[in-house]
Amino acid sequence: MEGTRISKHARLVRLLAACALCLGLAFAFAGCSGGGNEGTSGGDAAKSDQAAADATRTFTDSAGRTVEVPAQLDRIAPAGHTATQVLLTMAPEKLVTLSQELTDDQVKYLGSNYADLPVTGAAFGAKGDLNKEAVAAAGAQILIDTGEAKDGIKEDLDTLQEQLGIPVVFVETTMDTYGDAYEMLGELLGMEDRGAELSDYCKKAYDETVSVMAGIPDDQRVRVAYLLGDKGTNTIAKDSYQGQVVDLVASNVADLGKVSGSGSGTEVSLEQLSLWDPELILFQEGSIYDTVGSDPAWADLTAVKDGNYYEVPGTPWCWLNNPPTVNQVLGMQWLPRLLYPDQYDDDMYDTVAGYFKTFYGYDLSQAEFDEIAAHAQAK
């Protein structure tokens, strides 16, 4: 009987142990199953993130090209100097390269966050020195070109896109289309509100300028020469891409027919300038503004005799051209206020400060304005 009881007891112990083992295995399997579910969930999230990164959409650029672009654009690169300037006003936080180094003066107003971005050059223009390897190394998702739509642009963009292996798009920027350009960039970059803000500013500035000039007959517009270079004898010609602001608000005396669109202008002689005898002369920053008043060779020009010459501000870029891009929106507000002050009842400082605030997010002080526009206000 005792042996029987022991046997039964042993069987009971073995049974309880087996049950415990089964329960342990069940919990273990449940744990494994739960871990498997967590892994699957994490995998699904990773797949979802990858799908979002791979998602694309189509975009039609100003050249009429339909380009497949990433649905979410966070890393953009400019194709050249005009694009650098435009994108620094639109989406500086998305830039991964610059076409050229920023000057200390530009860094002051644009912010130091972008000063150390890789410099990759320009795809088009006289140099055409875009560093394609550096663009790729920066992780750019897209290359954006802006400016003038030139002959052969579609083919040039298609070729560049094939070489880079990323989308390349073109957004036209001219005096009357800056508003449209910012709307297009807003659509492209998923920044519709910022695009609309800049578009509204550009359209309002252009419409105001056109309205003022509509009340000034052609024969009453100031006859202007826009000069640059070490000798002051290079001129920005009438009907050139670089001369859009002067042509819009003045009578540009440099009617030279079809000329190059170069920012260095076209060289003319002092004799030719004397024949034109402009009422007012604009000198680009870095030219001969400081010395022309005491130079006998220039003494007979009416504008010099009358002290009716000025220096175009160059901060953060030249207000009229070089490169001919969105700083022209500031130029088209500044120059007519200089030429026709009776047509305006606002303050030049307020106008310029408003531009700096809207485009660069910078609060321009009166002292800073006075320094920037020291030689650009009515004498």
C-alpha positions as CSV (number, residue, x, y, z in Angstrom):
1,M,0.0,0.0,0.0
2,E,2.8,2.3,0.8
3,G,4.5,1.5,-2.4
4,T,1.2,2.1,-4.2
5,R,0.8,5.5,-2.5
6,I,4.4,6.4,-3.5
7,S,3.7,5.4,-7.0
8,K,0.6,7.5,-7.2
9,H,2.3,10.4,-5.6
10,A,5.1,10.1,-8.1
11,R,2.7,10.0,-11.0
12,L,1.0,13.1,-9.5
13,V,4.2,15.0,-9.3
14,R,5.1,14.0,-12.9
15,L,1.7,15.2,-14.0
16,L,2.0,18.5,-12.3
17,A,5.5,19.0,-13.8
18,A,4.2,18.2,-17.3
19,C,1.4,20.7,-16.9
20,A,3.9,23.4,-15.7
21,L,6.1,22.6,-18.7
22,C,3.1,22.9,-21.1
23,L,2.2,26.2,-19.6
24,G,5.7,27.5,-19.8
25,L,5.9,26.5,-23.5
26,A,2.6,28.1,-24.2
27,F,3.8,31.4,-22.7
28,A,7.1,31.1,-24.5
29,F,5.3,30.6,-27.8
30,A,3.0,33.5,-27.0
31,G,6.0,35.6,-26.3
32,C,7.6,34.5,-29.5
33,S,4.4,35.2,-31.3
34,G,4.2,38.6,-29.8
35,G,7.8,39.4,-30.7
36,G,7.0,38.2,-34.2
37,N,4.1,40.6,-34.4
38,E,6.3,43.5,-33.2
39,G,8.8,42.6,-35.8
40,T,6.1,42.6,-38.5
41,S,4.8,45.9,-37.3
42,G,8.3,47.4,-37.4
43,G,8.8,45.9,-40.9
44,D,5.5,47.4,-42.1
45,A,6.5,50.8,-40.8
46,A,9.9,50.5,-42.6
47,K,8.1,49.5,-45.8
48,S,5.7,52.4,-45.4
49,D,8.6,54.8,-45.0
50,Q,10.3,53.4,-48.0
51,A,7.1,53.6,-50.0
52,A,6.7,57.2,-49.1
53,A,10.4,57.9,-50.0
54,D,9.8,56.2,-53.4
55,A,6.5,57.9,-54.2
56,T,6.6,60.2,-57.2
57,R,4.4,62.6,-59.1
58,T,4.6,64.5,-62.3
59,F,5.4,68.2,-62.7
60,T,5.2,70.3,-65.8
61,D,8.0,73.0,-65.9
62,S,8.2,76.3,-67.7
63,A,9.8,74.7,-70.7
64,G,6.8,72.5,-71.1
65,R,8.6,69.3,-70.0
66,T,6.6,66.8,-67.9
67,V,9.1,65.5,-65.3
68,E,8.7,62.7,-62.7
69,V,9.7,64.2,-59.3
70,P,9.7,62.8,-55.7
71,A,6.3,63.4,-54.0
72,Q,8.2,64.9,-51.0
73,L,11.1,67.2,-51.8
74,D,13.4,68.0,-48.9
75,R,16.8,68.2,-50.6
76,I,17.1,70.6,-53.5
77,A,20.0,72.0,-55.5
78,P,20.2,75.1,-57.7
79,A,21.4,74.8,-61.3
80,G,23.0,78.3,-61.3
81,H,23.3,81.7,-59.8
82,T,19.8,82.9,-60.4
83,A,18.3,79.7,-59.0
84,T,20.5,80.1,-55.9
85,Q,19.1,83.6,-55.3
86,V,15.5,82.5,-55.9
87,L,15.7,79.4,-53.7
88,L,17.3,81.3,-50.9
89,T,14.2,83.4,-50.7
90,M,11.8,80.5,-51.2
91,A,13.1,77.4,-49.4
92,P,16.6,78.0,-47.9
93,E,16.1,75.2,-45.4
94,K,15.8,72.7,-48.3
95,L,19.0,73.7,-50.1
96,V,21.9,71.2,-50.0
97,T,24.2,73.1,-52.4
98,L,24.9,76.6,-53.6
99,S,26.1,77.7,-57.0
100,Q,28.7,80.1,-55.5
101,E,30.0,81.1,-52.1
102,L,28.0,83.7,-50.2
103,T,29.8,86.9,-49.3
104,D,30.0,88.1,-45.7
105,D,27.5,90.8,-46.7
106,Q,25.0,88.2,-48.0
107,V,25.5,86.0,-44.9
108,K,24.6,89.0,-42.7
109,Y,21.1,89.3,-44.3
110,L,20.5,85.7,-45.4
111,G,21.8,84.0,-42.3
112,S,24.9,81.9,-41.6
113,N,23.1,78.6,-41.8
114,Y,23.7,78.3,-45.5
115,A,27.3,79.7,-45.8
116,D,28.9,76.3,-45.4
117,L,26.8,74.5,-48.0
118,P,28.9,72.8,-50.8
119,V,29.5,75.1,-53.8
120,T,28.8,73.2,-57.0
121,G,28.9,75.9,-59.8
122,A,26.5,76.6,-62.6
123,A,25.2,74.2,-65.2
124,F,24.7,76.8,-67.9
125,G,26.1,80.2,-68.9
126,A,29.6,81.2,-69.8
127,K,31.4,78.8,-67.5
128,G,29.0,75.8,-67.4
129,D,31.1,74.4,-64.5
130,L,28.5,72.4,-62.6
131,N,30.2,69.8,-60.4
132,K,27.8,66.9,-61.0
133,E,29.7,64.6,-58.5
134,A,29.3,67.1,-55.7
135,V,25.6,67.5,-56.5
136,A,25.2,63.7,-56.1
137,A,27.3,63.6,-53.0
138,A,25.1,66.2,-51.4
139,G,22.1,63.9,-51.8
140,A,20.1,66.3,-53.9
141,Q,16.7,64.9,-55.0
142,I,16.2,67.5,-57.7
143,L,18.1,70.2,-59.6
144,I,16.2,73.5,-60.2
145,D,17.0,76.0,-62.9
146,T,15.5,79.5,-63.2
147,G,15.9,82.5,-65.4
148,E,15.4,83.1,-69.1
149,A,14.0,80.4,-71.4
150,K,16.7,80.2,-74.1
151,D,16.8,78.3,-77.4
152,G,17.4,74.6,-77.0
153,I,16.5,74.7,-73.3
154,K,14.5,71.5,-73.4
155,E,17.3,69.5,-74.9
156,D,19.8,71.0,-72.5
157,L,17.7,70.1,-69.5
158,D,17.0,66.6,-70.7
159,T,20.7,66.0,-71.2
160,L,21.6,67.3,-67.8
161,Q,18.8,65.2,-66.2
162,E,20.2,62.0,-67.9
163,Q,23.7,62.8,-66.7
164,L,22.7,63.5,-63.1
165,G,20.2,60.7,-62.7
166,I,17.8,63.0,-60.8
167,P,15.0,65.2,-62.0
168,V,15.9,68.6,-63.5
169,V,13.2,71.3,-63.9
170,F,13.1,74.9,-65.2
171,V,11.1,77.7,-63.7
172,E,11.0,80.9,-65.8
173,T,11.6,84.2,-64.0
174,T,11.1,87.4,-65.8
175,M,9.8,90.9,-64.7
176,D,6.2,90.0,-65.3
177,T,6.3,86.4,-64.2
178,Y,8.0,86.4,-60.8
179,G,4.6,85.9,-59.2
180,D,3.8,82.9,-61.4
181,A,7.3,81.5,-60.7
182,Y,6.8,81.5,-56.9
183,E,3.4,79.9,-57.3
184,M,5.0,77.2,-59.4
185,L,7.8,76.7,-56.9
186,G,5.2,76.5,-54.1
187,E,3.5,73.6,-56.0
188,L,6.7,71.8,-56.7
189,L,8.1,72.0,-53.2
190,G,4.8,71.5,-51.3
191,M,5.1,75.1,-49.9
192,E,2.0,76.7,-51.3
193,D,1.6,79.2,-48.5
194,R,5.1,80.6,-48.9
195,G,4.8,80.6,-52.7
196,A,1.6,82.6,-52.4
197,E,3.1,85.1,-50.1
198,L,6.1,85.8,-52.4
199,S,3.8,85.7,-55.5
200,D,1.5,88.3,-54.0
201,Y,4.3,90.6,-53.2
202,C,5.9,90.3,-56.7
203,K,2.6,90.8,-58.5
204,K,1.7,93.8,-56.3
205,A,5.1,95.4,-56.9
206,Y,4.9,94.9,-60.7
207,D,1.4,96.1,-61.0
208,E,2.1,99.2,-59.0
209,T,5.2,100.0,-61.2
210,V,3.3,99.4,-64.4
211,S,0.4,101.6,-63.2
212,V,2.8,104.5,-62.3
213,M,4.6,104.2,-65.6
214,A,1.4,104.2,-67.6
215,G,0.9,107.8,-66.5
216,I,4.3,108.9,-67.7
217,P,4.5,109.3,-71.5
218,D,7.6,107.9,-73.2
219,D,8.9,111.3,-74.1
220,Q,8.8,112.3,-70.4
221,R,10.7,109.3,-69.1
222,V,14.1,110.0,-67.8
223,R,16.9,109.2,-70.3
224,V,19.2,106.8,-68.4
225,A,22.5,105.1,-69.0
226,Y,23.3,102.1,-66.8
227,L,27.1,101.8,-66.7
228,L,29.6,99.4,-65.1
229,G,33.1,98.1,-65.3
230,D,36.5,99.4,-64.2
231,K,36.3,102.3,-66.7
232,G,32.5,102.8,-66.5
233,T,32.2,102.4,-70.2
234,N,30.3,99.1,-70.3
235,T,26.6,99.5,-70.6
236,I,23.5,97.4,-70.0
237,A,21.8,97.7,-73.4
238,K,18.1,98.4,-74.1
239,D,16.0,95.2,-74.7
240,S,18.6,93.0,-73.0
241,Y,17.6,90.5,-70.3
242,Q,19.9,92.3,-67.9
243,G,18.3,95.6,-68.6
244,Q,14.6,94.8,-67.8
245,V,14.2,97.2,-64.9
246,V,15.8,100.2,-66.6
247,D,13.7,99.5,-69.7
248,L,10.5,99.2,-67.6
249,V,10.8,102.6,-65.8
250,A,13.1,104.8,-68.0
251,S,14.3,105.5,-71.5
252,N,17.4,103.5,-71.8
253,V,19.8,105.4,-74.1
254,A,21.9,102.4,-74.9
255,D,19.9,101.2,-78.0
256,L,22.4,98.8,-79.5
257,G,20.2,96.4,-81.3
258,K,20.7,92.7,-80.6
259,V,23.3,92.3,-77.9
260,S,24.7,89.6,-75.6
261,G,22.8,89.0,-72.3
262,S,26.1,89.0,-70.4
263,G,26.1,90.7,-67.0
264,S,29.3,92.5,-67.9
265,G,27.4,94.6,-70.5
266,T,28.6,95.9,-73.8
267,E,31.6,98.2,-74.1
268,V,31.0,101.6,-75.6
269,S,33.2,104.7,-76.1
270,L,33.0,108.0,-74.2
271,E,32.3,109.6,-77.5
272,Q,29.2,107.5,-77.8
273,L,28.2,108.4,-74.3
274,S,28.6,112.0,-75.1
275,L,26.3,111.6,-78.2
276,W,23.7,109.9,-76.0
277,D,24.2,112.5,-73.2
278,P,21.9,110.8,-70.7
279,E,20.0,112.9,-68.1
280,L,20.9,110.5,-65.4
281,I,23.6,107.8,-65.0
282,L,23.5,104.7,-62.9
283,F,26.8,103.1,-62.0
284,Q,26.9,99.5,-60.8
285,E,28.6,99.0,-57.5
286,G,32.3,98.6,-57.9
287,S,32.5,100.9,-61.0
288,I,33.7,104.5,-61.1
289,Y,31.0,106.3,-59.0
290,D,33.5,107.6,-56.5
291,T,35.9,109.2,-59.1
292,V,33.7,110.2,-62.0
293,G,32.9,113.6,-60.6
294,S,36.5,114.6,-60.7
295,D,37.5,113.0,-64.0
296,P,37.9,115.6,-66.8
297,A,37.0,113.0,-69.4
298,W,33.5,112.8,-68.0
299,A,33.1,116.5,-67.1
300,D,31.0,117.5,-70.2
301,L,28.3,114.9,-69.7
302,T,25.1,116.6,-68.5
303,A,24.4,114.0,-65.9
304,V,27.9,114.4,-64.4
305,K,27.9,118.2,-64.6
306,D,24.6,118.3,-62.8
307,G,25.6,115.7,-60.2
308,N,22.7,113.5,-61.5
309,Y,24.5,110.1,-61.1
310,Y,23.9,107.4,-58.6
311,E,25.3,104.0,-57.5
312,V,23.0,101.0,-57.7
313,P,22.9,99.2,-54.3
314,G,24.5,95.7,-54.4
315,T,23.2,94.2,-51.1
316,P,22.6,91.4,-50.9
317,W,22.8,91.3,-54.7
318,C,22.7,94.1,-57.3
319,W,19.2,95.5,-57.3
320,L,19.0,95.7,-61.1
321,N,20.7,92.7,-62.5
322,N,23.8,90.5,-62.2
323,P,22.2,88.1,-61.8
324,P,19.0,89.3,-63.3
325,T,16.6,87.6,-60.9
326,V,14.3,88.4,-57.9
327,N,16.4,91.3,-56.7
328,Q,14.9,93.0,-59.7
329,V,11.6,93.1,-57.8
330,L,13.4,95.4,-55.3
331,G,15.0,97.4,-58.2
332,M,11.6,98.0,-59.9
333,Q,10.4,99.6,-56.7
334,W,13.6,101.6,-55.9
335,L,14.4,103.0,-59.4
336,P,11.1,104.7,-60.2
337,R,11.0,106.2,-56.8
338,L,14.4,107.7,-57.5
339,L,13.4,108.9,-61.0
340,Y,9.9,110.1,-60.3
341,P,9.6,110.9,-56.6
342,D,6.4,112.9,-57.1
343,Q,4.6,109.8,-58.2
344,Y,5.0,108.2,-54.7
345,D,3.9,109.2,-51.2
346,D,5.7,106.4,-49.3
347,D,9.1,106.3,-47.8
348,M,12.0,104.6,-49.6
349,Y,13.2,103.0,-46.4
350,D,9.8,101.4,-45.7
351,T,9.7,99.9,-49.2
352,V,13.2,98.4,-49.0
353,A,12.7,97.2,-45.4
354,G,9.4,95.5,-46.5
355,Y,11.3,93.6,-49.2
356,F,14.0,92.5,-46.9
357,K,11.4,91.3,-44.3
358,T,9.3,89.4,-46.9
359,F,12.1,87.8,-48.9
360,Y,14.8,87.3,-46.3
361,G,13.0,87.5,-43.0
362,Y,15.3,90.2,-42.0
363,D,14.4,93.4,-40.0
364,L,16.3,96.1,-41.8
365,S,17.1,99.1,-39.7
366,Q,17.1,102.7,-40.9
367,A,20.9,102.8,-40.3
368,E,21.5,99.7,-42.4
369,F,19.3,101.1,-45.2
370,D,21.2,104.4,-45.1
371,E,24.5,102.4,-45.5
372,I,23.2,100.2,-48.3
373,A,21.6,103.0,-50.2
374,A,24.1,105.7,-49.4
375,H,24.5,106.7,-53.1
376,A,21.1,105.6,-54.3
377,Q,18.8,108.3,-52.9
378,A,17.9,111.7,-54.4
379,K,20.6,114.3,-53.7
